[in-house]
Amino acid sequence: MNLFTLTDHDSIEGAESLRCHPDFFLSEELTCRMPSGTEVHIGVYDFHERQHAQLLERRNDIVALLMYLTERRLFFSINHVFSSVTGRRELEDFAWFQEYFPAVETRNGQMLEGVNLHAVNLAREWRKIGIGGSDAHALPSVGTTYTEVPGARDKDEFFAGLRNGQGRVAGESGSFVKLTRDVLLVAAEMMREKHWTALLSPLGVLIPGFTFFSHREDRAFSRRWAARVLTQPTAVRKRSRWITVPRPAPQSALGGWV
């Protein structure tokens, strides 16, 4: 059994043609404002179309958003926690991630292996659920990173297993070559759809430099924050959660999403 989903930024329009498939479920990546003023990306998975507007209304009020997600038992994660893609971080942001987020994206298909490893260590130290996703913006990267739940036979069993800590992450991390290829493909598609943008094609020679410095910034950002956060003593949880402590995964057939 295989499942798939699409997590556009603050939108579900891209999923319009996919909803007819029985193995598809609706998801999105919310751009949210933290109390510190920083910006983060929160993945929200398997909700109804009518809930999309409710999520958007709350994305700049993290308390209201977390209450809504928890009350409706929607599965959610903090994505690319050690990446500079959303800008700066504050130490108090990590306190929110630790206390209120059930899952951490531990493998992103466009993030460097080292950046992903820091997220793996964070999830392990905080006993969070780890998930993976391809973060694909071009077709060659679709499905190259994914989350599996051994033995899951349908969507309900998949999410039940995920919440019980039975999921495992597999697939690729990112690289300079992979990101550069995808950015070039996106640029080529933009020129195909909007012919006037071909006038900007000489700027394409700058793309490798952009992706190189993007990865270099991510590497430095992740090292800096991992050194601060992963050396801190883990806080003891004092409130009950509907996410259970991870358990060993059974060995059987696999189910997963990309």
N, C-alpha and C positions, 0 to 999 in steps of 0.2 A: 504494500500500500504506500503510495506517494501522495503528498500534499504539496501545494505551492501557494504562495501569497505574494503580494506586491506592496511595498512600503514607500509610496511616493511621499514627498514632503508636504504635509498639511493638505493633502488632497487624496480623493479616491476616484477621480475622474479617469485615471489611467486603467482602472480595474473594470470599467464599464463592460468591455467586451469579454471579460474573463469570468464573470459571475455565473454564466450558464454552465460552467464546468463543475461537476460534483466534487472534484478534489481541490477546489479553490476556496480560500477563505479570505475575508476582507481584513486588511491591516493598513496602517499608515505610520509614518514617522513624524511626530509632532515637534515643531520648533518651539521650545518653552523658555520662559524667563524664570530664573531662580530668584529667591529672596535677596541674594547678594547682587543682583543685577546682571549676572552672567547668563549666557544662552547655552542650552543643551538640547540634544536630540533624544526624544523618548519614543521607543517603539511600542505601539499598542496593537494587539493581535486579536483577531476573531471577534469583531463586533458587528452590530447591525448598522445599516446605512443611516437610520435615523439618529444613531448615537454619534455620528461623525460631527454634526453641528454642535452637539453638547461638548464634545472634546475640544473643538476649536474655540468655543466660548471660554473655556477654562484654562487654556494653555499658557496664559500669562499670569495665572493665579495658581501656583503650584499646590497650595493647600487644598483649594477647591478641586483641582484636578486629581490629586491623590485620593481624596475622599470619594470622588465619583468612580474612579477606577476600582477602588477597594469595595465599595458598596455593591458594584455590579460584577464583581469578581472577574474583571477583565485582566488578562495576562499582559504585563508590560515590563519593559527593560530600560536601563540606561545604556545608550549606545555610544560606541567609540569614546569611552570615558577618559582615555589617556591621549586623545588626539586634539590638536590645536584647530581642527576644522571649524569649531564653533567659537573660537576666540579664547579669551582668558578663562581661568578657573580661580576660585577662592577655596580656602581650606574648608569653610563651612558647607560648600557644595557637597564635598565628600561625606560629611556627616549626614546630610539628607539622603545621599545614595545608600549609605550603610544602613540607616534606620528604616527607610520606607520603600526601597526598591527591591522586589523579589528576585530580579534577574539582572545580569550584566552581559553585555555583548562581549564575548571572549575571543571571537574570531570574526574579523571583518575582511571581506575579500579584497578590499583596496588598501588596507592598512599593512604596514610592514610587520614581519614576523616578530620582531622585538617589541613593537607596540602592542601587538596582540598577546604576547607572553606576559607583559605586565598586567593586562586585564585578566588573564588566566590566574595569575598569582593573587590578584585582588579578590576575585570570586572565590578562590579556594580559602583564603584567609578569612573572608567574611561569611563563608558558607552560603554563597549565593548560587542561584541557578545560572549556568552558563549557556548562552545561545550563540549561534553563528548565522551569518547571512552574507550573500555575495556582494551586496552594495553595488550592484551592476548598473551602469549607465549606458552600456553598449552590449549587444547580443553575445559576443564571445565570452563575456564574464558571467552571464546568467547561469545560476545553478552551480557555480564552481565552489561555493562555500555553503554549508547547510547544517541543519540540526536533525539528529536522529533520535527516535525513541524505540528501542528494541521491543518487539512484540506488539506494538500498537497496530490495531486493525482498522481504526477509523479516527476521525478528528477528535472525538471526545476522549478516546483512550490515549491519543497522542498528547493532548493537553493535561490529562490526568497524570500520565507518566512524567511529563515535563515538570509539573508542580511537585511531584514526589521525588524529584532529583534523579530520574532515570534517563534523562536525555544525555546525549553526547554530541560534541561538535566535530565536524570533519570538513575536509576540503582545503582550498588554497588560502594563503595570506596574499597580501599585495606585494608589488614590486615596482621598481622604476619603469621597467619595460611595459608591464601590464597597464599601469596608470597612463603612461604616455600614449600607448596604443588606443586606449578607450577615449582619451580626450581628443585625439586626432579623428577617431571615428565619429564622435559627437559633432566636431567642427565640420566634418565632411557632410554629415546629414543635415546640419543647419544650412550649409551652402546649397544643398540639393533642394531643400524646401523653400528657402528664401534666396533667390539668385543674386540679389544685390550684395549679400554678405560675401560673395566671392571676391569682392574688392579688398576684403581683409585677409585674403589667403596668404600674402607675403608674411603676415604676422605668425603664420604657422611654424616658422623656424624657431620661434620663441617658446613653443610649447614644451620641448624637452627641458629647457632651463626652468620653466615654471614648475614642472612636476618634480624635478630634482630638488629644488629648494623647498617645495611643499613637503616632500618626504624628510628632508633634513630638519625642517622645523618640527615635524611630528616626532622625529626621533629624540630631539633635544627636549621637547615638551614632555614626552612620556618619561624620559629618564629623570627629569627634574621633579615631576609630581610623584612618580613611583618611589623615589628616594624619600619624599616627605610622608606619603600616605602609608606605604607598606612597612615602615618602621614604627608606626604608631601602634600602641596596644589596642587590640580589638575590644570595642565596647560590648558590655553584656546587655543583651536584649531583655527588656522588662515588660514588653507588651506582647500579647498573643498575636500570632499571624496565621493567615490561612495557607501560607506556604510551608510545607513540612521540610524537615531535615533530609538532605540527600540520602538515598539508599542505593545499594549496589544494583546494577541493571541486570535483568535476566537475559540469558543468551537464547535468542530466537530470531524470527524474521524482523526486518527493520521497517520503520515508518519515519518519515521526516518531511521537513519543509526546506525550501531554498530561499 
